[in-house]
Amino acid sequence: MIISRRQFCAALGAAGIAATVLPVSAADKQTAPLRVITYNVFGCRGWPANRPLARKAVAKDQMLKRISMELALYEPDIINFSESPSEAVTKAIAKVLRMNHVRFPSGGNWPGTLLSRFEITDSENVPLGYERPKDLFTRHWGRGTIKLPNGAPLVVHSAHLYPVADPTIRLKEIKAMLASMQGDFDSGHSVLLIGDLNHSPDTEEYQLWKEAGWVDTFAKVGKGEGITFQADVKNERIDYVMAYGPIANQIVESRPLFEGAFRLNLADENSFALSDHLPQLAVFGEKN
C-alpha cells in the first residue's frame, strides 16, 4: 500500500507519542509540518464579481467547489476566511475539505471562519471579556483553540480589522486585542494571528504587533514584497500569518499564493479570480 507524505508523518508522529513521554519543554513543539492559510474570500463572489463567468459560477453554486479544490492543492491543516459567505457555504467547504468549522459572527456583514483538520476544542467571538464597543470589530475577530496531533493546544486568533486609510479605529482594535491576548502570551503555548489586518508593514499598527512580540512569518522567511491585495493589480501586503511562542521558532515557509485560480489573468477579459485578495500560506515544522 502506498501512503502519502501526510499519512507517513501522521503515523510517525503517533508512534513517537505512543513510545515516549514528552518533556514539558517539548510539549508545544510542532514536528510534522503544519500548513496554515488565511484568505479573504470576498464572500465567494469571484473577482471582478461583475464578470459574466464569475456571475455564472455563483449562479450555478460552483464557487464553493472551486475554492475548496484550489485550497486542497496546498494540503492545509488550518484555514481562516475573512468576508465569509453564508454559513451553509462555509460548512459545505469544510465538508469537502474534511475539516472542523467555527464561525465568528461579524459586527457588520463580514463574518469570519476558522477551519481545521484537527479538533477545535473551544472558540469565542470577540473575546474582550466585555461587550463589544459598537465602533470596534465590525468586521470580525474570534479566538479558537486547536488540539494538535501531539496533544498540544494551538491558540488561533482569526481577525479582519477595520479598513480605510485613517488608522484610528484599527489602532483601538489592536490595543484591545493585545490586552485580551495577554493570557495567551503568558501561557507559554503557541499562538497564531491570521487574517486580513488591513494595514501594511510600514504602519503604526504593524509596529504595535512587533512590540508585543508577534513574528510576521513572511518578514521572517518570505521573499519579495509579499503583496496580497489585489489579485489583479497587486499593491498592498495586508494579509498576515503571525506567530507567537514556540511556533514562532518553527517557521519554514511563508508566501502569498499568486498562482492558479487565485490570481486574475489581466490578458483575458473573460477570466476571474476566486477573490480580490490572494491567500497567504505559512508552513511550520522542524528546520533542517
C-alpha positions in Angstrom: 0.0 0.0 0.0 1.3 3.5 -0.9 0.8 6.1 1.7 1.0 9.9 1.3 3.6 12.1 2.9 0.9 13.4 5.3 -0.1 9.8 6.3 3.5 8.9 6.8 4.1 12.0 9.0 0.9 11.4 11.0 1.8 7.7 11.6 5.4 8.6 12.6 4.1 11.3 14.9 1.6 9.0 16.5 4.2 6.3 17.0 6.6 8.8 18.6 4.0 10.0 21.1 3.0 6.4 22.0 6.5 5.4 22.6 7.7 8.3 24.7 6.6 10.7 27.3 7.3 14.2 26.0 9.1 16.5 28.4 7.1 19.7 29.2 9.6 21.9 27.3 8.8 19.9 24.1 5.1 19.7 24.5 4.3 22.6 22.2 6.9 21.6 19.5 5.3 21.1 16.1 7.2 18.3 14.4 5.2 17.3 11.3 4.7 20.3 9.0 1.7 22.5 9.9 0.2 24.3 6.9 -1.8 27.4 7.5 -3.7 29.5 5.0 -5.5 32.8 5.6 -7.8 34.0 2.8 -10.2 37.0 2.4 -12.7 35.2 0.1 -14.8 38.3 -0.8 -18.0 36.5 0.0 -17.1 33.8 -2.6 -18.3 36.1 -5.4 -15.2 35.9 -7.6 -13.2 38.9 -8.7 -14.2 41.0 -10.5 -17.6 40.0 -9.4 -19.3 41.6 -12.5 -17.5 39.3 -15.0 -20.1 37.1 -16.7 -18.2 33.9 -15.9 -17.9 34.9 -12.2 -21.7 35.6 -12.1 -22.3 32.2 -13.8 -20.1 30.3 -11.3 -22.0 31.9 -8.4 -25.4 31.3 -10.1 -24.6 27.6 -10.6 -23.3 27.3 -7.0 -19.8 26.4 -8.2 -17.8 28.8 -6.1 -17.6 26.6 -3.0 -16.3 23.7 -5.1 -13.8 25.9 -7.0 -12.4 27.4 -3.8 -12.4 24.0 -2.0 -10.5 22.3 -4.8 -8.0 25.1 -5.2 -7.2 25.2 -1.5 -7.0 21.4 -1.3 -4.0 21.5 -3.6 -1.9 23.1 -0.8 -2.9 20.4 1.8 -3.8 22.9 4.5 -4.3 22.0 8.2 -5.8 25.3 9.2 -7.7 27.8 7.1 -9.0 31.2 8.0 -11.6 33.1 6.0 -12.4 36.8 6.1 -15.5 38.1 4.5 -17.1 34.7 4.6 -20.2 33.8 2.6 -23.2 32.2 4.3 -22.6 29.6 7.0 -24.2 27.0 4.8 -21.5 27.6 2.2 -18.6 27.6 4.6 -19.9 24.4 6.2 -20.1 22.9 2.7 -16.4 23.9 2.1 -15.5 22.4 5.4 -17.2 19.1 4.5 -15.4 18.9 1.1 -12.0 19.6 2.9 -12.9 17.2 5.8 -12.3 20.0 8.3 -13.9 21.2 11.5 -15.7 24.5 11.3 -16.2 27.5 13.6 -17.9 30.7 12.5 -17.2 34.1 14.0 -20.2 36.4 13.6 -19.5 40.0 12.3 -20.4 43.2 13.9 -21.4 44.1 10.3 -21.7 41.9 7.3 -18.2 40.3 7.2 -18.1 37.1 9.3 -15.0 35.1 9.8 -14.5 31.3 9.6 -11.9 29.0 11.2 -11.4 25.6 9.6 -9.1 22.8 10.8 -8.3 19.2 10.1 -7.8 18.9 13.8 -10.2 19.3 16.7 -11.3 22.8 17.6 -11.7 22.4 21.4 -13.2 25.8 22.1 -13.9 29.1 20.5 -15.1 32.6 21.4 -16.2 35.6 19.4 -14.7 39.0 20.1 -13.0 37.7 23.4 -12.7 41.0 25.1 -14.3 39.9 28.4 -16.9 42.7 28.0 -19.5 43.8 25.5 -18.1 44.7 22.1 -17.9 48.5 21.5 -20.1 49.4 18.6 -17.3 51.0 16.6 -14.8 48.2 17.1 -14.5 44.8 15.4 -17.3 45.5 12.9 -15.6 43.0 10.5 -14.6 40.1 12.8 -12.3 38.8 15.5 -12.5 35.4 17.1 -10.3 33.1 19.2 -10.2 29.3 18.9 -8.1 26.5 20.4 -6.9 23.7 18.1 -5.7 20.4 19.5 -2.6 19.4 17.5 -1.7 15.8 16.8 0.9 15.8 19.6 -1.8 16.9 22.0 -0.6 20.4 22.5 -3.0 23.4 22.2 -2.6 25.9 19.4 -4.4 29.2 20.1 -5.6 30.9 16.8 -6.8 34.4 16.6 -8.8 35.0 13.4 -9.2 38.6 12.5 -10.3 41.1 10.0 -9.6 44.7 11.1 -11.3 48.0 10.1 -10.4 49.2 6.6 -9.9 52.8 5.3 -6.7 54.9 5.4 -7.3 56.5 8.8 -5.8 54.1 11.4 -7.7 55.4 14.4 -10.2 52.5 14.8 -7.6 49.9 13.8 -5.3 51.1 16.5 -8.1 50.9 19.1 -8.8 47.3 17.9 -5.2 46.2 18.1 -4.7 47.6 21.6 -7.9 45.9 22.8 -6.8 42.6 21.2 -3.3 42.8 22.7 -4.8 43.3 26.2 -7.1 40.3 25.7 -4.2 38.2 24.3 -2.0 38.6 27.4 -3.3 35.4 28.9 -2.3 33.5 25.8 1.1 35.1 25.8 1.6 34.1 29.4 0.5 30.5 28.9 3.7 29.6 27.0 1.7 27.9 24.3 1.9 28.5 20.6 -0.3 31.2 19.3 -1.2 32.4 15.7 -2.8 35.6 14.5 -4.2 35.1 11.0 -6.3 37.3 8.8 -6.8 40.5 6.8 -5.4 43.2 9.1 -6.0 46.0 6.6 -2.6 47.7 7.2 0.8 47.4 5.6 4.1 46.7 7.3 5.2 50.3 7.3 2.5 51.5 9.7 2.0 52.2 13.4 -0.5 49.3 13.6 2.2 46.8 12.4 4.7 48.3 14.9 2.3 47.5 17.8 2.2 43.8 16.8 6.0 43.7 16.7 6.4 45.4 20.0 4.1 42.9 21.6 6.3 40.1 20.3 4.4 38.8 17.3 6.6 37.4 14.5 5.4 38.1 11.0 6.0 34.9 9.1 6.6 36.5 5.8 9.0 39.1 7.1 10.9 36.2 8.8 11.3 33.8 5.8 9.5 35.2 2.8 11.0 36.5 -0.4 10.0 39.6 -2.4 7.3 42.1 -1.4 4.7 39.5 -0.4 1.8 41.5 -1.8 -1.6 40.0 -1.0 -4.0 42.6 -2.4 -5.3 42.7 -5.1 -5.5 39.5 -7.1 -5.2 41.5 -10.4 -3.1 44.7 -9.8 -1.0 43.9 -6.7 -0.2 46.9 -4.5 -0.5 46.1 -0.7 0.5 43.5 1.8 -2.4 43.4 4.3 -3.0 39.7 4.9 -0.8 38.0 7.6 0.1 34.9 9.4 1.8 35.9 12.6 3.2 33.7 15.3 3.9 33.9 19.0 5.5 31.4 21.4 7.3 28.1 20.4 5.7 28.0 16.9 7.4 31.3 16.1 10.7 29.5 16.0 9.4 26.9 13.6 8.6 29.0 10.5 9.9 27.3 7.4 7.8 29.0 4.6 5.5 31.9 4.1 4.3 33.3 0.8 1.2 34.8 -0.9 -0.4 32.3 -3.4 -0.2 34.4 -6.6 -0.9 31.4 -8.7 -3.6 29.1 -10.1 -7.2 30.3 -9.8 -6.3 32.7 -7.0 -4.9 35.2 -9.5 -6.5 37.1 -12.3 -5.2 36.9 -15.9 -5.2 40.5 -17.0 -4.8 39.5 -20.6 -8.1 37.6 -20.6 -11.2 39.8 -20.2 -13.3 36.7 -19.6 -11.2 35.4 -16.7 -11.9 35.9 -13.0 -10.1 35.2 -9.7 -11.6 33.4 -6.8 -11.3 36.6 -4.7 -9.9 40.1 -4.8 -7.3 39.0 -2.2 -4.6 36.4 -2.5 -4.3 33.7 0.2 -1.3 33.8 2.5 0.3 30.4 3.2 2.6 29.7 6.1 4.3 26.4 7.0 5.6 25.5 10.4 7.8 22.5 11.3 11.3 21.3 12.2 14.0 23.2 10.4 16.8 21.3 8.6 
